[in-house]
Amino acid sequence: MNSDDHVMRRFSFFVFCLFCITCTQIPVTAVSIGPDLIITDLTGKNSAYTGYPYEGIISIENRGDQTSGITTVYVFLRDAADPEINGTVSAIPVDPIRSGQVVNLSYIGTVPDDLPQGEYSLYGYIQHRGSRVIENTKALARLSTPVTVIEKPVPDQKGLESGIIAGIQDLTNEYRIRQGLHPLSWDDDLAIIADRYAEELSKTGRLSHTDQSGDGPSDRAEAFGYPTTKEIVGGVRIGISENLAYIGTGMVSGVGYVDPTNSSAIATALMDGWMNSPGHKKNILDPLSDRFGIGLFWNEEYYYAVSDFW
């Protein structure tokens, strides 16, 4: 073997090794950190009243590199001197937030009525971050100035119920008048029948036009001694029409916030539910009805409402 062959073999080996080394290099890629939601701002009033609404705005930024999933953000008051004394004001559902996006969410809730008077700090925390331990949740105090929680008597329950009934009565006739129909007259006997059934529903937790004895609206009216047949133009009207509903207060699914201290807000929420239901709306706008009565019962959790038409 001559020297040229030896050089050529060494050169070929070098090229082969170089080629192999080049082809086995592993590319370096960035590692995703995923979504990273941070509360960037929180606002609220300086005073809060037990049992009454409290509202503000909470801002959330996604500092990660992926869109977040659906989560929940909580706003709560915590006693600065005793962390064990705290109460949730609002739970806000949060839709997915894109990377780099900031969203401002309005919140409203009810200050717990068992929260002692005193000075509190307002916090927000994101559900996926865990507990209310401030150091672990990236919760954010609204201000260094505390929120003063003040005990305030809520409206009398009987007064609230009377206001709700009056609100339903007024709204029922408003809807009828808008449609060119005559307003309905108030009927005390129908109101008694409706009120008794509202109480029964609240105790059983059922929402049915048929009671536990198998009786319907007309059966209950007849048992009370109320007539269920009347003459109308062109014939006879038989039977009692009935609307039923129940609703809680605070943040209500599918409804939004219902102020527990505002009878008008509760009446409106009940009527909105009925007017958005074809069958209930038909009863409210029935041109053959000329009177009605409303019953209402509060079982410490829900209002059960019954409206009977004739």
C-alpha positions as protocol buffer text, in pm:
chain_id: "A"
residue {
  index: 1
  type: MET
  ca { x: 0 y: 0 z: 0 }
}
residue {
  index: 2
  type: ASN
  ca { x: 144 y: 331 z: -105 }
}
residue {
  index: 3
  type: SER
  ca { x: 128 y: 653 z: 90 }
}
residue {
  index: 4
  type: ASP
  ca { x: -154 y: 796 z: -126 }
}
residue {
  index: 5
  type: ASP
  ca { x: -378 y: 498 z: -47 }
}
residue {
  index: 6
  type: HIS
  ca { x: -306 y: 539 z: 321 }
}
residue {
  index: 7
  type: VAL
  ca { x: -400 y: 907 z: 313 }
}
residue {
  index: 8
  type: MET
  ca { x: -718 y: 834 z: 120 }
}
residue {
  index: 9
  type: ARG
  ca { x: -827 y: 572 z: 371 }
}
residue {
  index: 10
  type: ARG
  ca { x: -763 y: 807 z: 662 }
}
residue {
  index: 11
  type: PHE
  ca { x: -960 y: 1081 z: 484 }
}
residue {
  index: 12
  type: SER
  ca { x: -1253 y: 847 z: 415 }
}
residue {
  index: 13
  type: PHE
  ca { x: -1263 y: 737 z: 779 }
}
residue {
  index: 14
  type: PHE
  ca { x: -1263 y: 1101 z: 892 }
}
residue {
  index: 15
  type: VAL
  ca { x: -1549 y: 1193 z: 659 }
}
residue {
  index: 16
  type: PHE
  ca { x: -1751 y: 889 z: 772 }
}
residue {
  index: 17
  type: CYS
  ca { x: -1701 y: 973 z: 1139 }
}
residue {
  index: 18
  type: LEU
  ca { x: -1787 y: 1337 z: 1082 }
}
residue {
  index: 19
  type: PHE
  ca { x: -2105 y: 1237 z: 897 }
}
residue {
  index: 20
  type: CYS
  ca { x: -2213 y: 1005 z: 1176 }
}
residue {
  index: 21
  type: ILE
  ca { x: -2155 y: 1263 z: 1446 }
}
residue {
  index: 22
  type: THR
  ca { x: -2351 y: 1525 z: 1255 }
}
residue {
  index: 23
  type: CYS
  ca { x: -2649 y: 1297 z: 1203 }
}
residue {
  index: 24
  type: THR
  ca { x: -2684 y: 1194 z: 1569 }
}
residue {
  index: 25
  type: GLN
  ca { x: -2720 y: 1545 z: 1713 }
}
residue {
  index: 26
  type: ILE
  ca { x: -3047 y: 1588 z: 1914 }
}
residue {
  index: 27
  type: PRO
  ca { x: -3236 y: 1917 z: 1861 }
}
residue {
  index: 28
  type: VAL
  ca { x: -3314 y: 2120 z: 2174 }
}
residue {
  index: 29
  type: THR
  ca { x: -3682 y: 2225 z: 2212 }
}
residue {
  index: 30
  type: ALA
  ca { x: -3843 y: 2462 z: 2465 }
}
residue {
  index: 31
  type: VAL
  ca { x: -4044 y: 2301 z: 2744 }
}
residue {
  index: 32
  type: SER
  ca { x: -4403 y: 2429 z: 2782 }
}
residue {
  index: 33
  type: ILE
  ca { x: -4494 y: 2567 z: 3123 }
}
residue {
  index: 34
  type: GLY
  ca { x: -4865 y: 2531 z: 3053 }
}
residue {
  index: 35
  type: PRO
  ca { x: -5126 y: 2785 z: 3166 }
}
residue {
  index: 36
  type: ASP
  ca { x: -5037 y: 3002 z: 3467 }
}
residue {
  index: 37
  type: LEU
  ca { x: -5326 y: 3209 z: 3601 }
}
residue {
  index: 38
  type: ILE
  ca { x: -5245 y: 3500 z: 3830 }
}
residue {
  index: 39
  type: ILE
  ca { x: -5480 y: 3744 z: 4004 }
}
residue {
  index: 40
  type: THR
  ca { x: -5350 y: 4087 z: 3907 }
}
residue {
  index: 41
  type: ASP
  ca { x: -5612 y: 4313 z: 4064 }
}
residue {
  index: 42
  type: LEU
  ca { x: -5909 y: 4300 z: 4297 }
}
residue {
  index: 43
  type: THR
  ca { x: -6152 y: 4576 z: 4386 }
}
residue {
  index: 44
  type: GLY
  ca { x: -6434 y: 4609 z: 4635 }
}
residue {
  index: 45
  type: LYS
  ca { x: -6602 y: 4852 z: 4871 }
}
residue {
  index: 46
  type: ASN
  ca { x: -6452 y: 4965 z: 5201 }
}
residue {
  index: 47
  type: SER
  ca { x: -6764 y: 4858 z: 5392 }
}
residue {
  index: 48
  type: ALA
  ca { x: -6956 y: 4530 z: 5383 }
}
residue {
  index: 49
  type: TYR
  ca { x: -7286 y: 4450 z: 5553 }
}
residue {
  index: 50
  type: THR
  ca { x: -7373 y: 4104 z: 5679 }
}
residue {
  index: 51
  type: GLY
  ca { x: -7651 y: 3944 z: 5477 }
}
residue {
  index: 52
  type: TYR
  ca { x: -7628 y: 4205 z: 5201 }
}
residue {
  index: 53
  type: PRO
  ca { x: -7468 y: 4207 z: 4854 }
}
residue {
  index: 54
  type: TYR
  ca { x: -7102 y: 4290 z: 4808 }
}
residue {
  index: 55
  type: GLU
  ca { x: -6950 y: 4342 z: 4465 }
}
residue {
  index: 56
  type: GLY
  ca { x: -6637 y: 4441 z: 4277 }
}
residue {
  index: 57
  type: ILE
  ca { x: -6404 y: 4340 z: 3994 }
}
residue {
  index: 58
  type: ILE
  ca { x: -6130 y: 4078 z: 3986 }
}
residue {
  index: 59
  type: SER
  ca { x: -5864 y: 4072 z: 3713 }
}
residue {
  index: 60
  type: ILE
  ca { x: -5686 y: 3753 z: 3603 }
}
residue {
  index: 61
  type: GLU
  ca { x: -5391 y: 3716 z: 3367 }
}
residue {
  index: 62
  type: ASN
  ca { x: -5264 y: 3400 z: 3201 }
}
residue {
  index: 63
  type: ARG
  ca { x: -4885 y: 3425 z: 3216 }
}
residue {
  index: 64
  type: GLY
  ca { x: -4835 y: 3075 z: 3085 }
}
residue {
  index: 65
  type: ASP
  ca { x: -4791 y: 2962 z: 2727 }
}
residue {
  index: 66
  type: GLN
  ca { x: -5111 y: 2760 z: 2690 }
}
residue {
  index: 67
  type: THR
  ca { x: -5481 y: 2838 z: 2714 }
}
residue {
  index: 68
  type: SER
  ca { x: -5622 y: 2760 z: 3058 }
}
residue {
  index: 69
  type: GLY
  ca { x: -5913 y: 2531 z: 3128 }
}
residue {
  index: 70
  type: ILE
  ca { x: -6240 y: 2623 z: 3298 }
}
residue {
  index: 71
  type: THR
  ca { x: -6186 y: 2706 z: 3664 }
}
residue {
  index: 72
  type: THR
  ca { x: -6336 y: 2901 z: 3952 }
}
residue {
  index: 73
  type: VAL
  ca { x: -6210 y: 3209 z: 4136 }
}
residue {
  index: 74
  type: TYR
  ca { x: -6323 y: 3274 z: 4493 }
}
residue {
  index: 75
  type: VAL
  ca { x: -6347 y: 3605 z: 4672 }
}
residue {
  index: 76
  type: PHE
  ca { x: -6346 y: 3595 z: 5050 }
}
residue {
  index: 77
  type: LEU
  ca { x: -6306 y: 3811 z: 5358 }
}
residue {
  index: 78
  type: ARG
  ca { x: -6054 y: 3709 z: 5623 }
}
residue {
  index: 79
  type: ASP
  ca { x: -6002 y: 3854 z: 5967 }
}
residue {
  index: 80
  type: ALA
  ca { x: -5650 y: 3997 z: 5974 }
}
residue {
  index: 81
  type: ALA
  ca { x: -5602 y: 3900 z: 6339 }
}
residue {
  index: 82
  type: ASP
  ca { x: -5758 y: 3553 z: 6321 }
}
residue {
  index: 83
  type: PRO
  ca { x: -5729 y: 3369 z: 5986 }
}
residue {
  index: 84
  type: GLU
  ca { x: -5980 y: 3110 z: 6107 }
}
residue {
  index: 85
  type: ILE
  ca { x: -6251 y: 3377 z: 6085 }
}
residue {
  index: 86
  type: ASN
  ca { x: -6335 y: 3409 z: 5718 }
}
residue {
  index: 87
  type: GLY
  ca { x: -6628 y: 3387 z: 5483 }
}
residue {
  index: 88
  type: THR
  ca { x: -6673 y: 3336 z: 5110 }
}
residue {
  index: 89
  type: VAL
  ca { x: -6843 y: 3624 z: 4933 }
}
residue {
  index: 90
  type: SER
  ca { x: -6852 y: 3497 z: 4576 }
}
residue {
  index: 91
  type: ALA
  ca { x: -6746 y: 3209 z: 4352 }
}
residue {
  index: 92
  type: ILE
  ca { x: -6691 y: 3318 z: 3992 }
}
residue {
  index: 93
  type: PRO
  ca { x: -6671 y: 3067 z: 3706 }
}
residue {
  index: 94
  type: VAL
  ca { x: -6383 y: 3148 z: 3472 }
}
residue {
  index: 95
  type: ASP
  ca { x: -6388 y: 3047 z: 3106 }
}
residue {
  index: 96
  type: PRO
  ca { x: -6062 y: 2948 z: 2931 }
}
residue {
  index: 97
  type: ILE
  ca { x: -5809 y: 3234 z: 2912 }
}
residue {
  index: 98
  type: ARG
  ca { x: -5559 y: 3251 z: 2627 }
}
residue {
  index: 99
  type: SER
  ca { x: -5186 y: 3289 z: 2688 }
}
residue {
  index: 100
  type: GLY
  ca { x: -5107 y: 3654 z: 2762 }
}
residue {
  index: 101
  type: GLN
  ca { x: -5473 y: 3748 z: 2797 }
}
residue {
  index: 102
  type: VAL
  ca { x: -5610 y: 3954 z: 3089 }
}
residue {
  index: 103
  type: VAL
  ca { x: -5978 y: 3929 z: 3180 }
}
residue {
  index: 104
  type: ASN
  ca { x: -6173 y: 4153 z: 3416 }
}
residue {
  index: 105
  type: LEU
  ca { x: -6461 y: 3975 z: 3586 }
}
residue {
  index: 106
  type: SER
  ca { x: -6739 y: 4142 z: 3782 }
}
residue {
  index: 107
  type: TYR
  ca { x: -6831 y: 3953 z: 4097 }
}
residue {
  index: 108
  type: ILE
  ca { x: -7123 y: 3985 z: 4334 }
}
residue {
  index: 109
  type: GLY
  ca { x: -7218 y: 3781 z: 4635 }
}
residue {
  index: 110
  type: THR
  ca { x: -7371 y: 3796 z: 4980 }
}
residue {
  index: 111
  type: VAL
  ca { x: -7165 y: 3870 z: 5289 }
}
residue {
  index: 112
  type: PRO
  ca { x: -7223 y: 3575 z: 5526 }
}
residue {
  index: 113
  type: ASP
  ca { x: -7472 y: 3677 z: 5792 }
}
residue {
  index: 114
  type: ASP
  ca { x: -7274 y: 3497 z: 6064 }
}
residue {
  index: 115
  type: LEU
  ca { x: -6951 y: 3689 z: 6000 }
}
residue {
  index: 116
  type: PRO
  ca { x: -6858 y: 3886 z: 6316 }
}
residue {
  index: 117
  type: GLN
  ca { x: -6823 y: 4262 z: 6294 }
}
residue {
  index: 118
  type: GLY
  ca { x: -6469 y: 4387 z: 6250 }
}
residue {
  index: 119
  type: GLU
  ca { x: -6193 y: 4465 z: 6007 }
}
residue {
  index: 120
  type: TYR
  ca { x: -6114 y: 4217 z: 5732 }
}
residue {
  index: 121
  type: SER
  ca { x: -5891 y: 4185 z: 5430 }
}
residue {
  index: 122
  type: LEU
  ca { x: -6042 y: 4098 z: 5095 }
}
residue {
  index: 123
  type: TYR
  ca { x: -5877 y: 3816 z: 4902 }
}
residue {
  index: 124
  type: GLY
  ca { x: -5922 y: 3627 z: 4580 }
}
residue {
  index: 125
  type: TYR
  ca { x: -5784 y: 3286 z: 4498 }
}
residue {
  index: 126
  type: ILE
  ca { x: -5792 y: 3053 z: 4202 }
}
residue {
  index: 127
  type: GLN
  ca { x: -5933 y: 2710 z: 4266 }
}
residue {
  index: 128
  type: HIS
  ca { x: -5653 y: 2504 z: 4111 }
}
residue {
  index: 129
  type: ARG
  ca { x: -5393 y: 2669 z: 4334 }
}
residue {
  index: 130
  type: GLY
  ca { x: -5527 y: 2493 z: 4642 }
}
residue {
  index: 131
  type: SER
  ca { x: -5615 y: 2628 z: 4984 }
}
residue {
  index: 132
  type: ARG
  ca { x: -5672 y: 2972 z: 5130 }
}
residue {
  index: 133
  type: VAL
  ca { x: -5321 y: 2984 z: 5274 }
}
residue {
  index: 134
  type: ILE
  ca { x: -5215 y: 3316 z: 5130 }
}
residue {
  index: 135
  type: GLU
  ca { x: -4853 y: 3219 z: 5073 }
}
residue {
  index: 136
  type: ASN
  ca { x: -4956 y: 2915 z: 4865 }
}
residue {
  index: 137
  type: THR
  ca { x: -5236 y: 3050 z: 4651 }
}
residue {
  index: 138
  type: LYS
  ca { x: -5110 y: 3379 z: 4510 }
}
residue {
  index: 139
  type: ALA
  ca { x: -5419 y: 3537 z: 4659 }
}
residue {
  index: 140
  type: LEU
  ca { x: -5427 y: 3912 z: 4649 }
}
residue {
  index: 141
  type: ALA
  ca { x: -5542 y: 4152 z: 4918 }
}
residue {
  index: 142
  type: ARG
  ca { x: -5746 y: 4435 z: 4771 }
}
residue {
  index: 143
  type: LEU
  ca { x: -5585 y: 4712 z: 4974 }
}
residue {
  index: 144
  type: SER
  ca { x: -5375 y: 4755 z: 5282 }
}
residue {
  index: 145
  type: THR
  ca { x: -5681 y: 4939 z: 5414 }
}
residue {
  index: 146
  type: PRO
  ca { x: -5917 y: 4677 z: 5556 }
}
residue {
  index: 147
  type: VAL
  ca { x: -6280 y: 4616 z: 5466 }
}
residue {
  index: 148
  type: THR
  ca { x: -6504 y: 4695 z: 5761 }
}
residue {
  index: 149
  type: VAL
  ca { x: -6776 y: 4434 z: 5812 }
}
residue {
  index: 150
  type: ILE
  ca { x: -7084 y: 4580 z: 5980 }
}
residue {
  index: 151
  type: GLU
  ca { x: -7380 y: 4387 z: 6119 }
}
residue {
  index: 152
  type: LYS
  ca { x: -7701 y: 4513 z: 5963 }
}
residue {
  index: 153
  type: PRO
  ca { x: -8049 y: 4371 z: 6021 }
}
residue {
  index: 154
  type: VAL
  ca { x: -8194 y: 4211 z: 5709 }
}
residue {
  index: 155
  type: PRO
  ca { x: -8552 y: 4291 z: 5609 }
}
residue {
  index: 156
  type: ASP
  ca { x: -8827 y: 4116 z: 5804 }
}
residue {
  index: 157
  type: GLN
  ca { x: -8907 y: 3781 z: 5640 }
}
residue {
  index: 158
  type: LYS
  ca { x: -9280 y: 3840 z: 5642 }
}
residue {
  index: 159
  type: GLY
  ca { x: -9226 y: 4178 z: 5482 }
}
residue {
  index: 160
  type: LEU
  ca { x: -9005 y: 4020 z: 5216 }
}
residue {
  index: 161
  type: GLU
  ca { x: -9267 y: 3758 z: 5136 }
}
residue {
  index: 162
  type: SER
  ca { x: -9542 y: 4019 z: 5110 }
}
residue {
  index: 163
  type: GLY
  ca { x: -9321 y: 4220 z: 4875 }
}
residue {
  index: 164
  type: ILE
  ca { x: -9249 y: 3915 z: 4658 }
}
residue {
  index: 165
  type: ILE
  ca { x: -9620 y: 3834 z: 4626 }
}
residue {
  index: 166
  type: ALA
  ca { x: -9699 y: 4196 z: 4540 }
}
residue {
  index: 167
  type: GLY
  ca { x: -9419 y: 4193 z: 4284 }
}
residue {
  index: 168
  type: ILE
  ca { x: -9550 y: 3878 z: 4114 }
}
residue {
  index: 169
  type: GLN
  ca { x: -9900 y: 4024 z: 4113 }
}
residue {
  index: 170
  type: ASP
  ca { x: -9784 y: 4348 z: 3951 }
}
residue {
  index: 171
  type: LEU
  ca { x: -9561 y: 4178 z: 3694 }
}
residue {
  index: 172
  type: THR
  ca { x: -9833 y: 3931 z: 3596 }
}
residue {
  index: 173
  type: ASN
  ca { x: -10071 y: 4211 z: 3512 }
}
residue {
  index: 174
  type: GLU
  ca { x: -9799 y: 4416 z: 3344 }
}
residue {
  index: 175
  type: TYR
  ca { x: -9725 y: 4129 z: 3107 }
}
residue {
  index: 176
  type: ARG
  ca { x: -10096 y: 4084 z: 3035 }
}
residue {
  index: 177
  type: ILE
  ca { x: -10154 y: 4453 z: 2967 }
}
residue {
  index: 178
  type: ARG
  ca { x: -9859 y: 4459 z: 2725 }
}
residue {
  index: 179
  type: GLN
  ca { x: -10035 y: 4187 z: 2527 }
}
residue {
  index: 180
  type: GLY
  ca { x: -10363 y: 4378 z: 2521 }
}
residue {
  index: 181
  type: LEU
  ca { x: -10524 y: 4154 z: 2785 }
}
residue {
  index: 182
  type: HIS
  ca { x: -10731 y: 4259 z: 3082 }
}
residue {
  index: 183
  type: PRO
  ca { x: -10557 y: 4254 z: 3423 }
}
residue {
  index: 184
  type: LEU
  ca { x: -10646 y: 3977 z: 3665 }
}
residue {
  index: 185
  type: SER
  ca { x: -10838 y: 4046 z: 3984 }
}
residue {
  index: 186
  type: TRP
  ca { x: -10689 y: 3929 z: 4314 }
}
residue {
  index: 187
  type: ASP
  ca { x: -10874 y: 3638 z: 4475 }
}
residue {
  index: 188
  type: ASP
  ca { x: -10817 y: 3580 z: 4845 }
}
residue {
  index: 189
  type: ASP
  ca { x: -10950 y: 3223 z: 4836 }
}
residue {
  index: 190
  type: LEU
  ca { x: -10719 y: 3125 z: 4550 }
}
residue {
  index: 191
  type: ALA
  ca { x: -10433 y: 3283 z: 4744 }
}
residue {
  index: 192
  type: ILE
  ca { x: -10512 y: 3066 z: 5047 }
}
residue {
  index: 193
  type: ILE
  ca { x: -10526 y: 2752 z: 4831 }
}
residue {
  index: 194
  type: ALA
  ca { x: -10197 y: 2845 z: 4665 }
}
residue {
  index: 195
  type: ASP
  ca { x: -10032 y: 2932 z: 4996 }
}
residue {
  index: 196
  type: ARG
  ca { x: -10120 y: 2598 z: 5152 }
}
residue {
  index: 197
  type: TYR
  ca { x: -9979 y: 2411 z: 4857 }
}
residue {
  index: 198
  type: ALA
  ca { x: -9661 y: 2621 z: 4855 }
}
residue {
  index: 199
  type: GLU
  ca { x: -9601 y: 2519 z: 5216 }
}
residue {
  index: 200
  type: GLU
  ca { x: -9663 y: 2153 z: 5135 }
}
residue {
  index: 201
  type: LEU
  ca { x: -9416 y: 2165 z: 4845 }
}
residue {
  index: 202
  type: SER
  ca { x: -9151 y: 2326 z: 5064 }
}
residue {
  index: 203
  type: LYS
  ca { x: -9181 y: 2050 z: 5323 }
}
residue {
  index: 204
  type: THR
  ca { x: -9165 y: 1763 z: 5076 }
}
residue {
  index: 205
  type: GLY
  ca { x: -8909 y: 1916 z: 4841 }
}
residue {
  index: 206
  type: ARG
  ca { x: -9125 y: 1817 z: 4546 }
}
residue {
  index: 207
  type: LEU
  ca { x: -9235 y: 2037 z: 4258 }
}
residue {
  index: 208
  type: SER
  ca { x: -9539 y: 1871 z: 4107 }
}
residue {
  index: 209
  type: HIS
  ca { x: -9895 y: 1976 z: 4029 }
}
residue {
  index: 210
  type: THR
  ca { x: -10007 y: 1647 z: 4180 }
}
residue {
  index: 211
  type: ASP
  ca { x: -9984 y: 1637 z: 4557 }
}
residue {
  index: 212
  type: GLN
  ca { x: -9905 y: 1334 z: 4771 }
}
residue {
  index: 213
  type: SER
  ca { x: -10274 y: 1242 z: 4781 }
}
residue {
  index: 214
  type: GLY
  ca { x: -10291 y: 1237 z: 4404 }
}
residue {
  index: 215
  type: ASP
  ca { x: -10490 y: 1560 z: 4380 }
}
residue {
  index: 216
  type: GLY
  ca { x: -10430 y: 1829 z: 4119 }
}
residue {
  index: 217
  type: PRO
  ca { x: -10501 y: 2205 z: 4126 }
}
residue {
  index: 218
  type: SER
  ca { x: -10874 y: 2169 z: 4058 }
}
residue {
  index: 219
  type: ASP
  ca { x: -10908 y: 1892 z: 4319 }
}
residue {
  index: 220
  type: ARG
  ca { x: -10744 y: 2111 z: 4583 }
}
residue {
  index: 221
  type: ALA
  ca { x: -10973 y: 2401 z: 4491 }
}
residue {
  index: 222
  type: GLU
  ca { x: -11284 y: 2185 z: 4512 }
}
residue {
  index: 223
  type: ALA
  ca { x: -11174 y: 2046 z: 4850 }
}
residue {
  index: 224
  type: PHE
  ca { x: -11152 y: 2405 z: 4970 }
}
residue {
  index: 225
  type: GLY
  ca { x: -11502 y: 2473 z: 4838 }
}
residue {
  index: 226
  type: TYR
  ca { x: -11390 y: 2688 z: 4548 }
}
residue {
  index: 227
  type: PRO
  ca { x: -11587 y: 2663 z: 4220 }
}
residue {
  index: 228
  type: THR
  ca { x: -11390 y: 2520 z: 3929 }
}
residue {
  index: 229
  type: THR
  ca { x: -11650 y: 2569 z: 3655 }
}
residue {
  index: 230
  type: LYS
  ca { x: -11757 y: 2901 z: 3508 }
}
residue {
  index: 231
  type: GLU
  ca { x: -11947 y: 3017 z: 3206 }
}
residue {
  index: 232
  type: ILE
  ca { x: -11753 y: 3194 z: 2935 }
}
residue {
  index: 233
  type: VAL
  ca { x: -11850 y: 3333 z: 2598 }
}
residue {
  index: 234
  type: GLY
  ca { x: -11940 y: 3038 z: 2382 }
}
residue {
  index: 235
  type: GLY
  ca { x: -11920 y: 2770 z: 2648 }
}
residue {
  index: 236
  type: VAL
  ca { x: -11797 y: 2665 z: 2992 }
}
residue {
  index: 237
  type: ARG
  ca { x: -11450 y: 2689 z: 3148 }
}
residue {
  index: 238
  type: ILE
  ca { x: -11357 y: 2397 z: 3373 }
}
residue {
  index: 239
  type: GLY
  ca { x: -11054 y: 2374 z: 3599 }
}
residue {
  index: 240
  type: ILE
  ca { x: -10782 y: 2576 z: 3772 }
}
residue {
  index: 241
  type: SER
  ca { x: -10455 y: 2659 z: 3599 }
}
residue {
  index: 242
  type: GLU
  ca { x: -10141 y: 2658 z: 3813 }
}
residue {
  index: 243
  type: ASN
  ca { x: -9780 y: 2775 z: 3795 }
}
residue {
  index: 244
  type: LEU
  ca { x: -9516 y: 2638 z: 4032 }
}
residue {
  index: 245
  type: ALA
  ca { x: -9157 y: 2742 z: 4097 }
}
residue {
  index: 246
  type: TYR
  ca { x: -8886 y: 2746 z: 4360 }
}
residue {
  index: 247
  type: ILE
  ca { x: -8576 y: 2960 z: 4380 }
}
residue {
  index: 248
  type: GLY
  ca { x: -8291 y: 3024 z: 4617 }
}
residue {
  index: 249
  type: THR
  ca { x: -8103 y: 3348 z: 4670 }
}
residue {
  index: 250
  type: GLY
  ca { x: -7745 y: 3454 z: 4613 }
}
residue {
  index: 251
  type: MET
  ca { x: -7581 y: 3313 z: 4300 }
}
residue {
  index: 252
  type: VAL
  ca { x: -7843 y: 3093 z: 4134 }
}
residue {
  index: 253
  type: SER
  ca { x: -7746 y: 2863 z: 3848 }
}
residue {
  index: 254
  type: GLY
  ca { x: -7901 y: 2971 z: 3519 }
}
residue {
  index: 255
  type: VAL
  ca { x: -8035 y: 3291 z: 3675 }
}
residue {
  index: 256
  type: GLY
  ca { x: -7745 y: 3491 z: 3814 }
}
residue {
  index: 257
  type: TYR
  ca { x: -7732 y: 3679 z: 4142 }
}
residue {
  index: 258
  type: VAL
  ca { x: -8061 y: 3711 z: 4332 }
}
residue {
  index: 259
  type: ASP
  ca { x: -8042 y: 3967 z: 4614 }
}
residue {
  index: 260
  type: PRO
  ca { x: -8181 y: 3800 z: 4930 }
}
residue {
  index: 261
  type: THR
  ca { x: -8278 y: 4139 z: 5073 }
}
residue {
  index: 262
  type: ASN
  ca { x: -8469 y: 4263 z: 4767 }
}
residue {
  index: 263
  type: SER
  ca { x: -8825 y: 4137 z: 4722 }
}
residue {
  index: 264
  type: SER
  ca { x: -8848 y: 4290 z: 4375 }
}
residue {
  index: 265
  type: ALA
  ca { x: -8538 y: 4099 z: 4260 }
}
residue {
  index: 266
  type: ILE
  ca { x: -8679 y: 3769 z: 4389 }
}
residue {
  index: 267
  type: ALA
  ca { x: -9021 y: 3832 z: 4229 }
}
residue {
  index: 268
  type: THR
  ca { x: -8855 y: 3920 z: 3898 }
}
residue {
  index: 269
  type: ALA
  ca { x: -8643 y: 3605 z: 3901 }
}
residue {
  index: 270
  type: LEU
  ca { x: -8953 y: 3390 z: 3960 }
}
residue {
  index: 271
  type: MET
  ca { x: -9151 y: 3565 z: 3687 }
}
residue {
  index: 272
  type: ASP
  ca { x: -8862 y: 3546 z: 3440 }
}
residue {
  index: 273
  type: GLY
  ca { x: -8857 y: 3170 z: 3489 }
}
residue {
  index: 274
  type: TRP
  ca { x: -9227 y: 3141 z: 3420 }
}
residue {
  index: 275
  type: MET
  ca { x: -9224 y: 3373 z: 3121 }
}
residue {
  index: 276
  type: ASN
  ca { x: -8938 y: 3177 z: 2965 }
}
residue {
  index: 277
  type: SER
  ca { x: -9142 y: 2857 z: 2988 }
}
residue {
  index: 278
  type: PRO
  ca { x: -9413 y: 2822 z: 2720 }
}
residue {
  index: 279
  type: GLY
  ca { x: -9661 y: 2640 z: 2944 }
}
residue {
  index: 280
  type: HIS
  ca { x: -9627 y: 2881 z: 3236 }
}
residue {
  index: 281
  type: LYS
  ca { x: -9638 y: 3182 z: 3005 }
}
residue {
  index: 282
  type: LYS
  ca { x: -9959 y: 3049 z: 2851 }
}
residue {
  index: 283
  type: ASN
  ca { x: -10122 y: 3042 z: 3195 }
}
residue {
  index: 284
  type: ILE
  ca { x: -10013 y: 3398 z: 3271 }
}
residue {
  index: 285
  type: LEU
  ca { x: -10142 y: 3528 z: 2938 }
}
residue {
  index: 286
  type: ASP
  ca { x: -10459 y: 3316 z: 2924 }
}
residue {
  index: 287
  type: PRO
  ca { x: -10735 y: 3549 z: 2796 }
}
residue {
  index: 288
  type: LEU
  ca { x: -11004 y: 3334 z: 2961 }
}
residue {
  index: 289
  type: SER
  ca { x: -10866 y: 3384 z: 3313 }
}
residue {
  index: 290
  type: ASP
  ca { x: -11000 y: 3676 z: 3513 }
}
residue {
  index: 291
  type: ARG
  ca { x: -10865 y: 3622 z: 3865 }
}
residue {
  index: 292
  type: PHE
  ca { x: -10572 y: 3466 z: 4044 }
}
residue {
  index: 293
  type: GLY
  ca { x: -10405 y: 3414 z: 4381 }
}
residue {
  index: 294
  type: ILE
  ca { x: -10042 y: 3364 z: 4481 }
}
residue {
  index: 295
  type: GLY
  ca { x: -9892 y: 3152 z: 4758 }
}
residue {
  index: 296
  type: LEU
  ca { x: -9534 y: 3168 z: 4884 }
}
residue {
  index: 297
  type: PHE
  ca { x: -9334 y: 2979 z: 5145 }
}
residue {
  index: 298
  type: TRP
  ca { x: -8970 y: 3015 z: 5254 }
}
residue {
  index: 299
  type: ASN
  ca { x: -8810 y: 2703 z: 5403 }
}
residue {
  index: 300
  type: GLU
  ca { x: -8481 y: 2874 z: 5499 }
}
residue {
  index: 301
  type: GLU
  ca { x: -8326 y: 2762 z: 5170 }
}
residue {
  index: 302
  type: TYR
  ca { x: -8574 y: 2818 z: 4888 }
}
residue {
  index: 303
  type: TYR
  ca { x: -8884 y: 3019 z: 4812 }
}
residue {
  index: 304
  type: TYR
  ca { x: -9166 y: 2799 z: 4683 }
}
residue {
  index: 305
  type: ALA
  ca { x: -9417 y: 2993 z: 4477 }
}
residue {
  index: 306
  type: VAL
  ca { x: -9763 y: 2889 z: 4355 }
}
residue {
  index: 307
  type: SER
  ca { x: -9986 y: 3097 z: 4129 }
}
residue {
  index: 308
  type: ASP
  ca { x: -10342 y: 2972 z: 4069 }
}
residue {
  index: 309
  type: PHE
  ca { x: -10553 y: 3112 z: 3785 }
}
residue {
  index: 310
  type: TRP
  ca { x: -10928 y: 3091 z: 3721 }
}
